Amino acid sequence: MDYLKQECERGITITSATITFAWHNYRINLIDTPGHVDFTIEVERSIRILDGAVTILNAVSDRVVSRFGRTIREMKYKLGTTPLVCQIPVIQKDNRGNGLFCGIVDLLDMQVLYWNKDPKGSVVNKTPLTDKYPIMGLYDEAIKGRSSLIEALSEMDDNMLDLFLSAEDHMKISTPLTDKYPIMGLYDEAIKGRSSLIEALSEMDDNMLDLFLSAEDHMKISVEDAKQALRRVTLNGKAVPPLMDAVIDYLPSPLDRSVPIASLSDDESVEILPKETEKLCALAFKVIYNNKCGPIVFVRVYSGKLDNHMILYNTNIHYKERVNKLLQMYANDAEKISSITAGNIGVIIGLKETRTGDTLIQFNVSRISLRLKNIDIPAHVFFRVVEAAGISEEKPLEEALKNILREDLSLHVHVDKDSGQTLISGMGELHLEIVKDRLLNDFKVKAKLGKMRISYRETVIDDKIDHTYLYEREIMGKRLKAQISLTITPIHENDQGSFNEETNELIKLSIEEISNAVYTGIISSLYRGPILGFPITRLSINVHSLRLFGAESTKTAISTCASQALTNALKDRNLVLLEPLMNVNIDVPEENLGVVLGDLTGTRRGNVLGLETSGNSFDNLDNNIKIYIPPDPILFV
């Protein structure tokens, strides 16, 4: 699904891409996200609106994930979850002694899916797994895996627990779907779904069309014929059909998920029911800029129905915008549609001011403050100077940066007060290299970018700072005056602050205008610290008193007062410089251990937290961790 020029040239995914398709009479909205850490924001905003996720680990050339057992351990250890192994990969040695991925064992059906005769996996042979299977040890390992799977499910699901306790043999915990199935209507619905599937396949595959026309009853068309047809219409179908079946069987639909909660005010919230009959509520989770049609806004509709030419209200910026066109995206291709219903995603053309993370509703006075949870934005790590090649290029550069910032929330642009240079900050070197490439090639801006620099931070280590500041100045004959009292305390990295409305004074400016002015002033002061001019972080700033002086206390006066108050409060205080840190696990042969340790602790100023000399640190986790971990699949040869 990669379509950008930079993606094709570098062979990596840079931006998330969406596609909508049908599978087994279900509608699936798929978002393909990058895997590189520099493009974390693409993953963050996709996860924000997804109902389920599939993680694909490529073990072809990556030594870290080349061991299946290690991967399972890491999922348990790092993610704090209980991975349920439903398939065991089967690896067979080729003539050169290399491992060849040739099949999987389905622990639910106790069958082996084998595609060793077709390297693309479009032809799969399914064989029941018994103790007579020719690959030594595979059956015993599958029994062990299925037992662990059933036990784990029994701890999570009461119905499975009842089956587990009543069954003499866990292998008998299986109920074929017939017209005698205890769930009313399920068999009839399955027949209906199978008919639709066979008809759809007949329209795409000639072999299936022949079978469909010649069969008196579509139920007599074998499962294997249907699956072969599915694989023929799949470009590269190795293990794809079982994966898609698993998406339908195990991942939640919008109706299965917990109901999203939106805030109406600081102390009031409302449930957003995923029904088409409810009032419209949608989240703009991505914005990209197109030279022909301007901003393209990707939305997830949580409730109601988004129709073409509808007038939307943006509750974050309190702004009305009209929908000019609705699109369904297929990577870089688009299809015009008339509406987007609850639970689905699509694209809006015509919204000029909407940003990533904004909540969109159909205008309603009682709901103008309704907001969905926004998207978490990671802190930037690298920055570099960007400047126009000439005076005539300054405006195009400014517009290009504005459009890129609307697309990518993990980028930040600000002007250094001392040097006057424009600085652009991002997640990493590759991230900023892609930005440079887009400025020069996509936006055709003649710009120069400086060397890459690490984005340090500054913070205060004093326990508490109380400060009162009076701002009083006359500008062009107009007197400006405001006084603010604030308290500064250090906080932990993940703590957050809030603005509390506490006032009993009738004033001309609203509480929201005052809070925005104070917030703007404080944020502008935090951009540049007193040590080396890096952003200030990890502070809790409590504004507990604000004195206003009638017409002299304008929003500009309040904002400037807040900014200068913080700057003055931090003068001559105990501040320290913070540098980015990363936890890294390194696997190294024992004979190279000394060289690597010397490089880490000497040249790179690293701090070694511990050494594991018994092999893979994830191979020796606490024995109380109850997960099934199959042996390396290379053993099944």
C-alpha positions as CSV (number, residue, x, y, z in Angstrom):
1,M,0.0,0.0,0.0
2,D,3.1,2.3,-0.1
3,Y,2.6,4.9,-2.8
4,L,4.7,8.0,-1.9
5,K,7.8,8.5,-4.0
6,Q,10.0,8.5,-0.8
7,E,8.4,5.2,0.2
8,C,9.1,3.5,-3.1
9,E,12.7,4.8,-3.2
10,R,13.6,3.8,0.4
11,G,11.5,0.6,0.6
12,I,9.9,1.7,3.9
13,T,6.4,2.8,5.0
14,I,6.4,6.5,5.9
15,T,2.7,7.4,6.1
16,S,-0.3,5.3,7.0
17,A,-2.6,4.3,4.2
18,T,-6.2,3.1,4.3
19,I,-8.2,0.6,2.2
20,T,-11.7,-0.7,2.6
21,F,-12.7,-4.2,1.4
22,A,-15.1,-7.0,2.1
23,W,-14.3,-10.4,3.5
24,H,-16.8,-13.2,4.2
25,N,-19.7,-10.8,4.1
26,Y,-17.9,-8.4,6.5
27,R,-16.6,-4.9,5.8
28,I,-13.0,-4.3,6.9
29,N,-11.3,-0.9,7.2
30,L,-7.6,-1.6,7.0
31,I,-4.9,0.9,7.9
32,D,-1.3,0.1,7.1
33,T,1.1,1.9,9.4
34,P,4.9,2.4,9.4
35,G,7.2,0.4,11.6
36,H,10.1,2.9,11.9
37,V,10.2,4.7,15.2
38,D,10.6,8.1,13.5
39,F,7.1,7.8,12.3
40,T,5.5,7.0,15.6
41,I,2.7,9.6,15.2
42,E,1.3,7.6,12.2
43,V,0.9,4.6,14.5
44,E,-0.4,6.7,17.4
45,R,-3.2,8.3,15.4
46,S,-4.2,5.1,13.7
47,I,-4.4,3.2,17.0
48,R,-6.5,6.0,18.4
49,I,-9.4,5.1,16.0
50,L,-8.9,1.4,15.5
51,D,-11.0,-1.4,17.0
52,G,-8.3,-4.1,16.6
53,A,-4.7,-4.5,15.4
54,V,-2.6,-7.1,13.6
55,T,1.1,-7.0,14.1
56,I,3.3,-8.6,11.4
57,L,6.8,-9.5,12.4
58,N,9.3,-10.0,9.5
59,A,11.8,-12.7,10.6
60,V,13.5,-13.0,7.2
61,S,16.5,-10.7,7.9
62,D,15.9,-9.5,11.4
63,R,17.8,-11.5,14.0
64,V,15.8,-10.0,16.9
65,V,12.5,-11.6,15.9
66,S,13.9,-14.6,14.0
67,R,13.1,-16.9,17.0
68,F,9.4,-17.5,17.4
69,G,9.7,-18.4,21.1
70,R,11.6,-15.2,21.8
71,T,8.9,-13.2,20.2
72,I,6.2,-14.8,22.3
73,R,8.2,-14.1,25.5
74,E,8.8,-10.4,24.5
75,M,5.1,-9.9,23.9
76,K,4.4,-11.2,27.5
77,Y,7.3,-9.4,29.1
78,K,7.2,-6.0,27.3
79,L,3.5,-5.6,26.6
80,G,2.2,-7.1,29.8
81,T,-0.3,-9.2,28.0
82,T,-1.0,-13.0,27.6
83,P,-0.3,-14.0,24.0
84,L,-2.4,-17.0,22.9
85,V,-0.5,-19.1,20.3
86,C,-3.1,-20.3,17.8
87,Q,-0.6,-21.5,15.1
88,I,2.8,-23.0,15.1
89,P,5.0,-22.2,12.1
90,V,6.6,-25.1,10.3
91,I,10.0,-24.7,8.9
92,Q,11.6,-27.2,6.5
93,K,15.2,-27.2,5.3
94,D,15.9,-26.8,1.6
95,N,18.7,-28.4,-0.4
96,R,21.1,-25.8,0.8
97,G,20.3,-26.4,4.5
98,N,18.4,-23.1,4.8
99,G,15.1,-22.9,6.7
100,L,12.0,-22.5,4.5
101,F,8.7,-21.4,5.9
102,C,6.4,-24.0,4.4
103,G,3.3,-24.1,6.6
104,I,1.5,-23.7,9.9
105,V,-0.2,-25.9,12.4
106,D,-3.7,-24.6,13.3
107,L,-4.1,-25.5,17.0
108,L,-7.9,-24.8,17.0
109,D,-8.7,-27.2,14.1
110,M,-5.6,-29.4,14.7
111,Q,-4.7,-29.3,11.0
112,V,-1.6,-28.6,9.1
113,L,-1.7,-26.0,6.3
114,Y,1.1,-26.8,3.9
115,W,2.3,-24.8,0.9
116,N,5.8,-26.2,0.3
117,K,5.1,-26.9,-3.4
118,D,4.2,-23.3,-4.1
119,P,6.6,-20.6,-3.0
120,K,3.9,-18.0,-3.1
121,G,1.5,-20.0,-1.0
122,S,-1.4,-19.7,-3.3
123,V,-2.0,-23.5,-3.2
124,V,-2.4,-24.8,0.3
125,N,-2.8,-28.4,1.3
126,K,-4.7,-28.9,4.5
127,T,-4.1,-32.2,6.4
128,P,-5.6,-33.4,9.7
129,L,-2.8,-33.6,12.4
130,T,-2.6,-37.0,14.1
131,D,0.0,-38.9,15.9
132,K,0.9,-40.6,12.5
133,Y,2.0,-37.3,11.0
134,P,5.4,-37.7,9.3
135,I,7.1,-34.8,11.0
136,M,8.5,-36.1,14.2
137,G,7.3,-34.4,17.4
138,L,4.9,-32.0,15.6
139,Y,1.7,-33.8,16.9
140,D,3.0,-33.9,20.5
141,E,3.9,-30.2,20.4
142,A,0.5,-29.3,18.9
143,I,-1.3,-31.2,21.7
144,K,0.8,-29.3,24.2
145,G,0.0,-26.0,22.5
146,R,-3.7,-26.7,22.2
147,S,-3.9,-27.7,25.9
148,S,-2.3,-24.4,26.9
149,L,-4.6,-22.4,24.6
150,I,-7.7,-24.0,26.1
151,E,-6.5,-23.5,29.6
152,A,-5.7,-19.8,29.0
153,L,-9.1,-19.2,27.4
154,S,-10.8,-20.9,30.3
155,E,-9.2,-18.3,32.6
156,M,-10.7,-15.5,30.5
157,D,-14.1,-16.9,29.5
158,D,-16.8,-18.5,31.7
159,N,-18.3,-20.5,28.9
160,M,-15.0,-22.0,28.0
161,L,-14.3,-22.7,31.6
162,D,-17.6,-24.8,31.8
163,L,-16.6,-26.7,28.7
164,F,-13.1,-27.3,30.0
165,L,-14.3,-28.6,33.4
166,S,-16.9,-30.8,31.9
167,A,-14.8,-32.3,29.1
168,E,-12.9,-35.4,29.8
169,D,-10.5,-34.6,26.9
170,H,-9.8,-31.0,25.7
171,M,-9.5,-32.3,22.2
172,K,-13.2,-32.8,22.2
173,I,-14.0,-29.2,22.9
174,S,-15.3,-28.5,19.4
175,T,-18.8,-28.2,18.0
176,P,-19.4,-28.4,14.2
177,L,-21.9,-25.9,12.8
178,T,-25.1,-27.7,11.7
179,D,-28.8,-26.9,11.7
180,K,-28.9,-28.4,15.3
181,Y,-26.5,-25.8,16.6
182,P,-27.9,-24.4,19.9
183,I,-27.6,-20.7,19.0
184,M,-30.8,-19.8,17.2
185,G,-30.4,-18.5,13.6
186,L,-26.6,-19.0,13.5
187,Y,-26.8,-21.9,11.0
188,D,-29.1,-20.0,8.7
189,E,-26.9,-17.0,8.8
190,A,-23.9,-19.1,8.0
191,I,-25.7,-20.6,5.0
192,K,-26.6,-17.1,3.8
193,G,-23.0,-15.9,4.3
194,R,-21.5,-18.9,2.4
195,S,-23.9,-18.3,-0.5
196,S,-22.8,-14.6,-0.7
197,L,-19.1,-15.7,-0.6
198,I,-19.5,-18.3,-3.4
199,E,-21.3,-15.8,-5.6
200,A,-18.7,-13.1,-5.0
201,L,-15.9,-15.6,-5.8
202,S,-17.7,-16.7,-9.0
203,E,-17.5,-13.1,-10.2
204,M,-13.8,-13.0,-9.7
205,D,-12.6,-16.5,-10.5
206,D,-13.4,-18.5,-13.6
207,N,-12.9,-21.9,-12.0
208,M,-15.3,-21.1,-9.2
209,L,-17.8,-19.8,-11.8
210,D,-17.8,-23.2,-13.5
211,L,-18.4,-25.0,-10.2
212,F,-21.1,-22.5,-9.2
213,L,-23.0,-23.0,-12.5
214,S,-22.7,-26.8,-12.5
215,A,-23.5,-27.4,-8.8
216,E,-27.2,-27.9,-7.8
217,D,-26.4,-26.9,-4.3
218,H,-23.6,-24.4,-3.4
219,M,-23.1,-26.3,-0.1
220,K,-21.7,-29.2,-2.2
221,I,-18.9,-26.9,-3.4
222,S,-16.1,-28.1,-1.2
223,V,-14.3,-25.8,1.3
224,E,-11.0,-26.5,-0.4
225,D,-12.4,-25.3,-3.8
226,A,-13.6,-22.1,-2.1
227,K,-10.3,-21.5,-0.4
228,Q,-8.3,-22.2,-3.6
229,A,-10.5,-19.6,-5.4
230,L,-9.8,-17.1,-2.6
231,R,-6.1,-17.7,-3.0
232,R,-6.2,-17.3,-6.8
233,V,-7.7,-13.8,-6.4
234,T,-5.1,-12.9,-3.8
235,L,-1.9,-11.4,-5.2
236,N,0.5,-13.2,-2.8
237,G,-1.6,-15.3,-0.6
238,K,0.8,-17.2,1.7
239,A,-1.2,-17.6,5.0
240,V,-3.3,-14.5,4.1
241,P,-6.7,-16.3,4.1
242,P,-6.2,-17.8,7.6
243,L,-5.1,-14.4,8.8
244,M,-8.2,-12.6,7.5
245,D,-10.4,-15.3,9.0
246,A,-8.7,-14.7,12.3
247,V,-9.5,-10.9,12.0
248,I,-13.2,-11.7,11.6
249,D,-13.2,-14.4,14.3
250,Y,-11.1,-12.8,17.0
251,L,-10.9,-9.0,16.6
252,P,-13.8,-6.8,17.8
253,S,-16.2,-4.8,15.5
254,P,-17.3,-1.3,16.5
255,L,-20.3,-2.9,18.2
256,D,-18.1,-5.1,20.3
257,R,-15.8,-2.4,21.6
258,S,-16.5,-0.4,24.8
259,V,-18.6,2.7,24.0
260,P,-16.4,5.8,23.4
261,I,-16.7,8.6,26.0
262,A,-16.7,12.3,25.0
263,S,-16.4,15.2,27.3
264,L,-19.0,18.0,27.4
265,S,-17.2,20.0,30.1
266,D,-14.7,19.5,32.8
267,D,-17.1,17.5,34.9
268,E,-19.6,16.1,32.4
269,S,-19.2,13.3,29.8
270,V,-21.5,11.5,27.4
271,E,-21.4,8.1,25.7
272,I,-21.1,8.0,21.9
273,L,-23.2,5.1,20.8
274,P,-22.1,3.5,17.5
275,K,-25.5,3.8,15.8
276,E,-26.5,5.4,12.6
277,T,-29.6,6.8,14.2
278,E,-27.6,8.8,16.8
279,K,-26.3,12.3,16.3
280,L,-23.2,12.7,14.2
281,C,-19.8,12.5,16.0
282,A,-16.5,12.0,14.2
283,L,-12.8,12.4,14.8
284,A,-10.3,13.8,12.3
285,F,-7.4,11.5,12.8
286,K,-5.2,12.5,9.9
287,V,-4.8,15.5,7.6
288,I,-2.7,15.5,4.5
289,Y,-2.2,18.3,1.9
290,N,-2.8,17.8,-1.8
291,N,-1.7,20.3,-4.4
292,K,-4.9,20.0,-6.4
293,C,-7.7,19.8,-3.8
294,G,-6.0,21.2,-0.7
295,P,-6.4,19.6,2.7
296,I,-7.6,16.0,2.8
297,V,-9.1,15.0,6.2
298,F,-9.4,11.4,7.2
299,V,-12.2,10.8,9.7
300,R,-13.6,8.0,11.8
301,V,-17.3,8.3,12.3
302,Y,-18.3,7.1,15.8
303,S,-22.0,7.8,15.7
304,G,-24.6,9.0,13.3
305,K,-24.1,9.4,9.5
306,L,-21.8,11.8,7.7
307,D,-23.5,12.9,4.4
308,N,-22.1,14.7,1.5
309,H,-22.4,18.6,1.5
310,M,-23.2,18.5,5.3
311,I,-22.2,21.5,7.4
312,L,-20.0,20.3,10.2
313,Y,-19.0,22.1,13.4
314,N,-15.5,21.7,14.7
315,T,-15.8,21.8,18.5
316,N,-12.1,22.3,19.1
317,I,-11.7,25.5,17.2
318,H,-15.5,26.5,17.2
319,Y,-15.7,26.8,13.5
320,K,-18.2,25.7,10.8
321,E,-17.1,24.1,7.6
322,R,-19.0,22.5,4.7
323,V,-18.2,19.1,3.2
324,N,-17.5,19.4,-0.5
325,K,-16.9,15.8,-1.3
326,L,-16.6,12.4,0.5
327,L,-14.2,9.7,-0.6
328,Q,-13.4,6.1,0.1
329,M,-9.6,5.6,-0.1
330,Y,-7.8,2.6,-1.5
331,A,-4.2,3.6,-0.7
332,N,-3.6,6.4,-3.3
333,D,-6.8,5.8,-5.3
334,A,-10.2,7.2,-4.3
335,E,-13.8,6.5,-4.9
336,K,-16.6,9.1,-4.5
337,I,-19.2,8.1,-1.9
338,S,-22.4,9.7,-0.6
339,S,-22.0,9.1,3.1
340,I,-19.9,7.5,5.9
341,T,-21.8,5.6,8.5
342,A,-21.0,4.9,12.1
343,G,-18.0,2.6,12.6
344,N,-16.4,3.4,9.3
345,I,-13.6,5.7,8.1
346,G,-13.4,7.9,5.0
347,V,-12.1,11.2,3.6
348,I,-13.5,14.7,3.6
349,I,-12.6,17.3,1.0
350,G,-13.3,20.9,1.7
351,L,-12.4,21.4,5.4
352,K,-9.8,24.2,5.3
353,E,-9.2,24.7,9.1
354,T,-9.7,21.2,10.6
355,R,-6.6,19.7,12.2
356,T,-5.6,16.2,13.4
357,G,-7.4,15.3,16.6
358,D,-10.4,17.7,16.1
359,T,-13.9,16.5,16.9
360,L,-16.6,17.1,14.2
361,I,-20.3,17.1,14.8
362,Q,-23.5,18.3,13.0
363,F,-24.1,21.7,14.6
364,N,-26.2,21.6,17.8
365,V,-26.1,24.3,20.4
366,S,-26.2,21.7,23.3
367,R,-23.2,19.9,21.9
368,I,-20.8,22.6,20.8
369,S,-18.4,21.7,23.6
370,L,-18.4,18.0,22.9
371,R,-14.9,16.6,22.4
372,L,-13.5,13.2,21.8
373,K,-10.2,12.2,23.4
374,N,-7.4,13.7,21.4
375,I,-4.3,12.0,20.0
376,D,-1.1,11.8,22.1
377,I,1.8,13.5,20.5
378,P,5.4,12.3,21.3
379,A,8.1,14.8,22.2
380,H,10.6,15.7,19.4
381,V,14.2,14.5,19.6
382,F,16.1,16.1,16.7
383,F,16.0,19.6,15.2
384,R,17.6,21.5,12.4
385,V,17.6,25.0,10.9
386,V,15.5,25.7,7.8
387,E,15.7,28.9,5.8
388,A,14.6,30.1,2.4
389,A,17.1,30.4,-0.4
390,G,16.0,34.0,-1.0
391,I,13.5,36.6,0.0
392,S,11.1,35.5,-2.7
393,E,11.0,31.9,-1.3
394,E,10.1,33.0,2.3
395,K,6.4,33.0,1.7
396,P,6.3,29.6,-0.2
397,L,8.4,28.1,2.6
398,E,6.1,29.4,5.3
399,E,3.1,27.9,3.5
400,A,4.8,24.6,2.9
401,L,5.8,24.3,6.6
402,K,2.2,25.2,7.6
403,N,0.8,22.4,5.4
404,I,3.4,19.9,6.6
405,L,2.6,20.8,10.2
406,R,-1.1,20.1,9.6
407,E,-0.2,16.7,8.4
408,D,2.4,15.7,11.0
409,L,1.7,16.6,14.6
410,S,5.1,15.2,15.7
411,L,6.8,18.1,13.9
412,H,7.3,21.5,15.5
413,V,8.4,24.8,14.0
414,H,9.4,27.9,15.9
415,V,11.7,30.9,15.5
416,D,14.7,31.4,17.7
417,K,14.4,34.8,19.4
418,D,18.1,35.5,19.5
419,S,19.2,34.3,16.0
420,G,15.9,34.8,14.2
421,Q,16.4,31.4,12.6
422,T,13.5,29.0,11.9
423,L,14.0,25.6,13.6
424,I,12.1,22.5,12.7
425,S,12.0,19.6,15.2
426,G,11.1,16.0,14.7
427,M,11.3,12.4,15.9
428,G,14.6,11.5,14.3
429,E,17.1,11.9,11.5
430,L,15.1,10.0,9.0
431,H,12.0,11.9,9.9
432,L,13.6,15.3,9.2
433,E,15.3,13.9,6.0
434,I,11.8,13.0,4.7
435,V,10.6,16.5,5.5
436,K,13.5,18.0,3.6
437,D,12.8,15.8,0.6
438,R,9.1,16.9,0.7
439,L,9.9,20.6,0.9
440,L,12.3,20.4,-2.0
441,N,10.5,17.9,-4.3
442,D,6.8,17.9,-3.4
443,F,6.3,21.6,-2.5
444,K,9.1,22.8,-4.9
445,V,10.4,25.2,-2.3
446,K,14.0,26.4,-2.6
447,A,15.2,26.0,0.9
448,K,18.4,25.2,2.8
449,L,18.4,23.0,5.9
450,G,21.2,23.0,8.5
451,K,22.9,20.1,10.2
452,M,21.0,17.7,12.4
453,R,21.1,18.5,16.1
454,I,19.9,16.7,19.2
455,S,17.0,18.4,21.0
456,Y,18.0,18.7,24.6
457,R,15.6,19.8,27.4
458,E,16.0,22.0,30.5
459,T,14.3,21.7,33.8
460,V,14.3,23.0,37.3
461,I,15.4,21.0,40.3
462,D,14.3,23.4,43.1
463,D,11.6,22.0,45.2
464,K,9.2,25.0,44.8
465,I,9.2,28.5,43.4
466,D,6.6,31.1,44.3
467,H,6.7,34.3,42.2
468,T,4.5,37.4,41.7
469,Y,5.0,39.6,38.7
470,L,3.5,43.0,37.7
471,Y,3.6,43.8,34.0
472,E,3.1,47.5,33.2
473,R,3.9,49.1,30.0
474,E,2.7,51.8,27.5
475,I,2.8,50.9,23.8
476,M,1.9,53.5,21.2
477,G,-0.1,55.5,23.7
478,K,-2.0,52.5,25.1
479,R,-1.4,51.4,28.6
480,L,-1.1,47.7,29.3
481,K,-1.2,46.3,32.8
482,A,-1.7,42.9,34.6
483,Q,-0.4,41.1,37.6
484,I,0.1,37.3,38.0
485,S,1.1,35.0,40.9
486,L,2.3,31.5,40.1
487,T,3.9,28.5,41.8
488,I,6.4,26.3,40.0
489,T,7.2,22.7,41.1
490,P,9.1,19.9,39.4
491,I,6.9,17.0,38.2
492,H,7.4,13.5,36.8
493,E,7.6,13.1,33.0
494,N,4.1,11.7,32.5
495,D,2.2,13.9,34.9
496,Q,-0.2,16.5,33.4
497,G,-1.6,19.8,34.6
498,S,-5.0,21.4,34.2
499,F,-6.7,24.8,34.3
500,N,-9.2,25.3,37.1
501,E,-11.9,27.9,36.8
502,E,-12.0,29.7,40.1
503,T,-13.3,33.3,40.0
504,N,-16.0,35.3,41.5
505,E,-15.2,38.6,39.7
506,L,-17.3,39.9,36.8
507,I,-14.9,40.9,34.0
508,K,-15.2,41.8,30.4
509,L,-13.0,38.9,29.1
510,S,-14.4,35.3,29.5
511,I,-12.7,32.7,31.5
512,E,-11.8,30.8,28.3
513,E,-10.2,33.9,26.8
514,I,-8.2,34.5,30.0
515,S,-7.0,30.9,30.3
516,N,-6.0,30.9,26.6
517,A,-4.0,34.1,27.1
518,V,-2.2,32.8,30.2
519,Y,-1.6,29.5,28.5
520,T,-0.2,31.1,25.4
521,G,2.2,33.3,27.4
522,I,3.5,30.5,29.5
523,I,4.0,28.1,26.6
524,S,5.9,30.8,24.7
525,S,8.3,31.2,27.6
526,L,8.8,27.4,27.9
527,Y,10.1,27.2,24.4
528,R,13.4,28.7,25.3
529,G,15.2,27.9,28.6
530,P,17.9,30.1,30.3
531,I,20.8,27.6,30.0
532,L,21.2,27.0,26.3
533,G,17.9,28.0,24.9
534,F,16.4,24.5,24.8
535,P,12.7,23.9,25.7
536,I,11.8,23.7,29.4
537,T,10.0,20.5,30.6
538,R,8.8,18.6,33.6
539,L,7.3,21.6,35.5
540,S,4.0,22.0,37.1
541,I,2.9,25.7,36.8
542,N,0.0,26.7,39.0
543,V,-1.4,30.1,38.3
544,H,-3.3,30.9,41.6
545,S,-3.8,34.6,41.3
546,L,-4.4,37.0,38.3
547,R,-5.1,40.6,38.9
548,L,-6.7,42.7,36.2
549,F,-6.9,46.4,35.8
550,G,-10.0,47.1,33.6
551,A,-9.4,48.1,30.0
552,E,-5.6,48.0,30.6
553,S,-5.7,44.2,31.0
554,T,-6.1,43.1,27.4
555,K,-5.4,39.6,26.2
556,T,-2.0,40.8,25.0
557,A,-1.2,42.2,28.4
558,I,-2.2,39.0,30.2
559,S,-0.2,36.8,27.8
560,T,2.9,39.0,28.0
561,C,2.6,39.2,31.8
562,A,2.4,35.4,32.1
563,S,5.4,34.9,29.8
564,Q,7.6,37.4,31.5
565,A,6.6,36.2,35.0
566,L,7.8,32.7,34.2
567,T,11.0,33.9,32.7
568,N,11.7,36.1,35.7
569,A,10.8,33.3,38.1
570,L,13.4,30.9,36.6
571,K,16.3,33.4,36.7
572,D,19.2,32.4,38.9
573,R,17.5,29.1,39.8
574,N,18.9,25.6,39.8
575,L,18.3,24.3,36.3
576,V,19.8,21.3,34.7
577,L,20.2,20.0,31.1
578,L,18.4,16.8,30.0
579,E,19.5,14.7,27.1
580,P,17.5,12.0,25.3
581,L,17.9,8.5,26.6
582,M,17.0,5.1,25.2
583,N,16.9,1.6,26.7
584,V,18.6,-0.8,24.4
585,N,19.0,-4.6,24.6
586,I,22.1,-5.9,22.8
587,D,22.8,-9.5,21.9
588,V,26.6,-10.0,21.4
589,P,28.9,-13.0,21.2
590,E,31.0,-13.5,24.3
591,E,34.3,-13.0,22.4
592,N,33.1,-9.4,21.4
593,L,31.7,-8.5,24.7
594,G,34.7,-6.4,25.9
595,V,34.9,-4.3,22.7
596,V,31.1,-3.6,22.8
597,L,31.2,-2.6,26.4
598,G,34.1,-0.3,25.9
599,D,32.4,1.4,23.0
600,L,29.1,1.8,25.0
601,T,30.6,3.1,28.2
602,G,33.5,5.1,26.7
603,T,32.8,6.6,23.3
604,R,29.0,6.7,23.6
605,R,28.8,7.5,27.4
606,G,26.3,4.7,28.0
607,N,25.3,3.2,31.3
608,V,25.2,-0.6,31.4
609,L,22.4,-1.7,33.7
610,G,23.2,-5.4,33.7
611,L,24.6,-8.4,31.8
612,E,22.8,-11.7,31.0
613,T,25.4,-14.4,30.4
614,S,23.0,-17.3,30.1
615,G,21.9,-16.5,26.6
616,N,18.7,-14.7,25.6
617,S,17.3,-12.7,28.5
618,F,13.8,-13.6,27.4
619,D,14.6,-17.3,27.5
620,N,14.8,-17.3,31.3
621,L,11.9,-15.3,32.5
622,D,10.1,-16.1,35.8
623,N,8.6,-19.6,35.7
624,N,5.3,-18.2,37.0
625,I,4.6,-16.6,33.6
626,K,1.9,-19.0,32.3
627,I,2.2,-18.8,28.5
628,Y,2.8,-21.6,25.9
629,I,6.0,-21.1,24.0
630,P,6.6,-23.5,21.2
631,P,10.2,-24.6,20.3
632,D,12.0,-23.0,17.4
633,P,10.2,-24.1,14.3
634,I,13.5,-25.1,12.6
635,L,13.3,-28.2,14.8
636,F,10.4,-29.5,12.6
637,V,12.4,-30.6,9.6
